């Protein structure tokens, strides 16, 4: 089964912020990705500025960012399921080729004078779709590329790479547009894809051994949603992301209008402002390891959210470049600190089998906040002006940051998600069960002291979350009315293969939970474990 990462990725620190670059495979992919992302930012500036030229209303300009980020909101979860059940290397190569073709087509359309607002938004949406399908797969391979001690540094370096490209790409775009026209940004973007395709081609992906067939697509999607619902640590990360990104999207969406309306500049000015965000983000990423040692992840996100709110409020009244530049440098640093911290929080609570799916849910929240927030802020700016839109977003971000603090991030004390493989293989009497079946039910009987019934019920309820998280569609705790010592745990999966996957998915953290349950037993182990399969399914497979 395709997967990514070892749960030993938690609780360790890299020897330095740059140590992952000493690993050839990571370094090659990182460098190629930076170059490819420079092309992406060239295209982003070209697209935004072309829209300002051909359809200069605030709403149409903010639709460009919405079109680029909406695909991850629409296709994020399918992308995560796909990345968890197919060869990620081949998927990434195919998607780079697809996006290169779109970039080349956009260049041809602009060069020939056939670009329209609709065609521009369609091309942006298609490119965003390729990026949406690639994002979970790319993020999930990070633990394959570096040892556990370098994991957090690798995540931060990926963020640095994105922001290095953000610092270079927009500034270069301004020069290209002024010298060669807008079409040149799309041509160079297409060429930049040639840097990353050979690197992915040479990379040898890790193969994860399993005796089970790959999950089916729809089943994999349901499993990803089920895991998200039953993981309180991941839910906390998603809530904190929801509190930040929709409000922070305002200054990203309105930046072209700030450049033109507030600062009186053109494409070059817009490139400078984006470059300031990138430079600030790189500086923030370099300072991030020290900040993490000084404050908790919760207060780091809170502080940077409040800092972002102040910078956005400042941008609402900035009318000169000397004021806007330091504000955007600070905004870039705050952005990368929040983005990297939430990314790591999502990564460390996801085991290998569901990593891409869990990350895809995080990306849905992240990009959904940008995609849905951008046109909202565009409408507010169109109705009340850009300064008022920025002021409202700053106030909303402040309130959301404070209110969401009750959901604690899991970075410091992430559970150990290493597969424990401590469940014994079930005994079966028929080879028919090598195939899948209908519903499968598992009964586990415990004998306990009735005087400890309440404590036992509380402890056993913790296993309910584990069973549902790993595939159970039903869970219940029963007590024998004739003999209150007998407690029976019952859970059900969609089929036999789904239950066998539960055996592979149980973790060291889960083993500790089960040990706590067993501490209530009058003996050392449950009295019995019974596996029941649908009678109709067995009859259909009988000789």
N, C-alpha and C positions, 0 to 999 in steps of 0.2 A: 504494500500500500504506500502510495506516495505520501510524504510527510516532511516536516522540517523541524529540527531543533531537538535538543536534549533539555530535560528539565534541570540539568545542572547549570543552566544558563543563569540562574539566580544566585544572588548572594555573593558574587565574586566581582572583583574590580580588575580592570586591565592595568598592565604595568605603566601605560601612558595613554593619552588620548589618541596617539597616532600609531600605536602598536599594530592594529589590524593591517596597516599598509605594508607591513613586513611580510605578509602572507601573499604570495604571488597571485593566486586566483582571485582573492578579494581585491587586491590592488588593481588587477587588470579590469575586472568588472566595474569597480568604482570609477576608474579613470574614463573608461568608455561611456559609462552612464553620465558622468559630468559633461563630456563632450556632446552626447546626445541631448542632454537637458539644455545645453546652451542653444542648440538648434530649436528646441521646443520653445524657449523664451524668445528667440528671434521671431518665430512664427506668432507667438502670443502678442508681442508688441505690434507686429505687422498687421495682424488680424484686427486688433483693437483700433489701431490708428486708421486702417482702411475703413472701418465702420464709422469712425468719426468723420471721415471725408465724404462717404456716400450716404450716410444716414445719421446725422449728428445729434439726435435727441438723446437725453440721458437714459431713457428707457432702452433704446436700441443698443447703446454702448454697453450697458450693464447686462444685456442679454448675451453678449459674447462670453462673459465669465460664466453665466448660467449654462450656456450650451456646452462649455468645456467641462464643467463639474457635474452637470445633471446625469451623465451616463453612469457614474459610479453610484449615484443614488438609485438609478433604475436597475443596473446590472451587477451591482456589487456582490450580492449574495450568490447569484449564479456563477459569477467569476470565482468566488472563493471555493464553491463546491467543485467547479471544474479544475481548479488548481490543486485540490486535494485528491483527485481521482485520476488525473492524466499525468503524462510526462511533462513536468514543468519546463524543462529545457526546450522541448519542441514547441510548446505553447508560446514561450517567450520569443523564440525565433520567428514563428509565424506572425505574431502580433507586430513585431518590429517591421517586418516586410509590408504588412498591411498599412501601418501608419506612414511608412516611407512613400507608398503609392499615393496615399491621400495628399501628402505634402507636395509631391510632384504634380499632381492634378491641380491643386490649388495654385501652384506657381504658373502653370500653363494658362489657367483661367484668368488670372490677374494680368499676366503678360499680354494676353490677347484681348484684354478689355472686356471680358465676359463676366466679371465678378459682380454679383448683386447681393443685397443684404441677405436674402434667403439662401443663396448658394454659399455665402460666407458662413452663415450659422450652421448649415448642413455639414459643411466640411469640418467646422469646429466640433460639432457633435460627433461626427464619425471618428475624428482623431481622439476625442475624449472617450469614446467607446473602446477604442483600442487600448488606451491608457488604463481604463477601468478594468478591462479583462486582464491586463498585465500586472496591475498593482499588487493584488494579494499574492500572486505567484512570486513576484520579485521580493516582497517583504518576507515571505515565508522561507526563502532560501538562505537568508542571512545566517541563521544558526548552522547551516551546512558549510559555510565558507570560513568560519572562524572558530577557535576553541572557546570554551565556556567563559574563560577569564576575560576575553576580548569582546563579549557580546554587546554590552552596553556601549562600549567605545565604537563598535561597528555601527550600531544604530545612530549614534551621534554623528559619525563620519558620513553616513548616508545623508543625514540632514545638512551637514556642512557642504557636501557635494551639490545638493540641490540649490543651496544658497550661494555657493561659488558661481554656479551657472546663472543664478538670478542676478548676481552682481555683474557678470561679464555680458550675458546675452542681451539684456535691454540696452546697455550702453553701446554695444556693437550694433544693435538694431538701429539705434538713432543715427549712427554714422552711415550705415548701409542705406537707410531710407533717404537720407539727405544726399548721398553720393550717387546711388544707383536706382533708387525707386523702391516702392514697397514690395514689388515682386521678388526682389533679391533675397528678402528674408525667408520666403517660402522655399526658394531653391536651395539655399544653404542649409535649411532645416532638413530637407530630403537627403542631402549629402551627408549630414552628420549621423544619420541612421546607419551608414556604412561602417561606423566605428564600433558599434555594439554588436551587430549581427555576428561577425567572426568570433568575437569573444565568447558569446553564448554557445556558438558552434563547437568551440574547443573545450568548453567546460564539461567535466564528467560529473553528472549529478549523483548524489548518494542514493543507493537503492535500499529501501526498507523491506526487510523480509516479513512475509506473512503467509500463512497457509490458506487464507481466505481470498475469494475473488474481490475485485474492486467494487466499491459501492456503486449503486445506480444513482444517476444524476439527481432525480427528485428526492430519493431517500437521503442522499448526501445533503441536500439543501435543508430538509427537515431536521436532520441531525445537527446541522450548524445552528439553526434557530433554537432547537431544544437546548443545546449546550449554552447558548447565550442567555436563555431564560433562566437556566438553573445555576449559572455562575455568578454569585454576588459580586465577586471581584471585578469581573468583566463589566457587569452592569454599572458599577460605580464609575469605571473609566468612561463608559458611554454617556453617563449623566453629566460628568464634568466636561466632556467634549461638547455636549449639547448646550451647556451653559456658556461656552466660549465662542465657538466658531460662527454661529449665525450673527452674533453682534460684531465680532471682529471682521466679518466679511465686508462690512461697510467701507472701510478705508481701501481695501483691495478693489472693490467694485467701482468706487468713486475716484480712484487715483487719476485716471485720465482727465476727469473733469477738474480735479484740483490743479493738475498741470496746466490746463487750458484756461479755466475761468479764474482761479485764485492767483495763479503765478504768471499767467499770460504767456505760456510757452507752447511749444509744439511737440513733435515726436521725440526730439532730442531731450526736451525737458522731462517728458514721461519716462524715457529711458534712464535718465539720471535719478529720478525718484525711485524707480524700481531697483536700480543699482544700489541706492542707499539702503533699501530694505535688505538686499542681499548681503551687503557688507556688515550691516548690523547683526544679521543672523549668523554670519560666520564668527563674528566677535562673541556673540552670545553662546554659540556652541563651544568655543574654546574655553569660556569661563564656566560652562555648565558643570563639569566634574567637581570643581571647587564648591560651587553653590550647593550641589547635592550633598556634599559632606557637611555643610553648615546648617541646612534647613531640610525639613521633610518634603516629600513630593507634594503633599497636600498644600503646604504653605508656599511652596515654590510656584505652583499653579495659581494659587490665590494672589500672591504678590505680583506675578507677571500679568495676570488678568487685570488687576487694578492699575498697574503701570500702563497697560495697553489702553485702558479707558482714558487715562489722563493724556496720553499722546494723541488719541483720536480727538478728544476735546480740544487739544491745542491745534490740531490740523484744521479744525473748523474755523479758526480765526487767523491762521497763518496766511500772510499775503506777500511774503518775500522768501526767496530761496534760502537765505541764511537762517530763517526760523524753521522752515520745513525740513531741511536736511538733518539737524540733530533729532528732531521728533521722529523721523522715519528711521534713522539709525537705531534709536531706542525701540521703536515698534518692531523692527526686525529682530532685535535681540530678545524681546519679550515673546514674540511669535515662536521662535525656534525653541525657546525654553519650554513653553507649553506644549508645542507639537511633539518634541522629543520625549518629554516626560510622559505624556499620554500614550505615545507609541510604545515605549518600553513597558508601561503598565499593562497594555493590552498583550504584548508579546509574552511576558513572563507568566501569565495566568492561562496560557493556551498550550495544551500538549500537542505533540507532533501530528496526531491524526486529524485534528480539527483546526490547526493553526491558520491556514489560509482562509477558512470559513469564518473563524472568529475575527481575523483581521479585516475581512471584507465587511463585516458588520460595522467595525470601527470606521472604515473608510466611507461607508454609507452615511454614517452620522457626520463625519468630518466634511465630506464633499456635499452632502445634502444640505448642511448648514450654509456652505458657500453658494450652492446652486439656488436654493430657495431664498436665502437672505439677499443675494445680489439684486434680483429684480425688485424686491421689496424696497431696498434702500434707493434704487433707481427711481421708483415711483415717488418715494418721499422727497427725494431731491428735486424731481420734476415739479412736484406740487408746492414744496415749501423752501426749496433751495438746498444746495449742497451743505452749507454750514449747519443748517437745522438738522439735516439727516445725520451728519456726523455727531452732533450733540446728543441726539436721541439715542444713537447706538452706544455712545459712551455711558449714558445713564443706565441703559438696559444691561450692558455688560457688567457694570458695577454691582447692580442688584443681583444678577444671576450668579456672579462669582461668589458673593457672600452666602446666598441661599443654598448653593450646591456644596458648600464645605462640609455638610453633614455626611456626605458620601465619601468615604475614605479610600484613597488610592492604595493599591496592593504592592507597590514596588518594594518597600522595605521588607515585608514579611510574606513574600509570595509562597504558595504551597509547593511542595516537591512533587512535580508531575511526571517523574520518571516511572515508566511502566514497571509494576512490581511483579507481575506474572505469578501472583501467589494463589490465584484460584485454581483448584485442581480441575483437570479436564472432565467434563460430564461423561458418565457412563451411558452408552447407547447400545441398543440391541439390534438396530437395523441400519444397513448401509444407506437406506433411503434418506436418512438424516444428513448425509453428506451434501445433499441438495437443500435448497431452502424449503421452508414449510409455511403454513399459515401461522396464526398466532401461537406464540410459545409462552408458557407460564412457568415460573419458578417459585416453589414454596420452600421456605427455610423455617424449621421449627426450633424454638428456643425453650428451655426450661429455666425459669427464674424464680426467685423468692417473691411471692406476691406482695410482700411489704415494700418492695422496691419498684413496684409497677410504674409509678409516675416517673421516676428517674430513668428507668429502662425505656419507657415510651419516648422520652425526650432524646435519649441517645440514639434510639433506632430511627427517629425522624430525620436525623442527619444523613442516614443512609438513603432515605427517600430521594434527597436531592442528587446524590451520587448515581443512583439507579436511573433516574429520569435524565440526568445530564448525559449519561453514556448510552441511552437508547431506550429506556423503559417508557411505554406509553400509559402504564397504569401501575400504581403502587398502593398497598394498603397493609395496615397492621391489624391482625385479628387476635382475639383472646378466646380460648376455649371456655364456653359458659359452664361446662361441667368440671373443669380443672383449670383454675386461673393461673396455675404454673405454666401451662402451655400457651406460648405466644407464637404466632405464625406470621411471618413476613411473606407477602405475595407481591410479585411484580411481573409484568407482562411486556413482551416485545413484539414487534410486527412479524418476526419470523425467527427461525433457528439461527440463521447466519447473523442476525442482529444480536442475538444473545451471545454467540461466540465472539463477536466483536467486543462485547462488554468484557469478556475475559482478557482481551488484549489491551483494553483501555483503562483498566483499574490501575491506580497509581500508588506510590509509596504513601502519599498523604491519605489516600482512601484506606490503606491498610491500617494506619493509625486510628482512623475512625472506627473501623470494624473491630479493632482490638479493644476499644473502649466499650463497644456493645458486648463483646464476649466477656468482659470483666463482670457482668451481671449474672452470668450463667452459673448454674449449680455444678456443671461439669466444665471441661476445658473447651469443648466444641459444640456447635449446634447438634441437636439430636438427629436430625435428618435434613437432607436437601433433595428435593424432588423436582425433576424437569418434566413438564407436560407439554405435548405438542398437539396441534389440532388434529382430531381424529380423521376429518375429511381429507386433510393433506396427506396423512400417512396412507390412507386407503388408495388415494390416487397414485401413489408411488409404489404400492405393493405389487409383487410379481403376479 
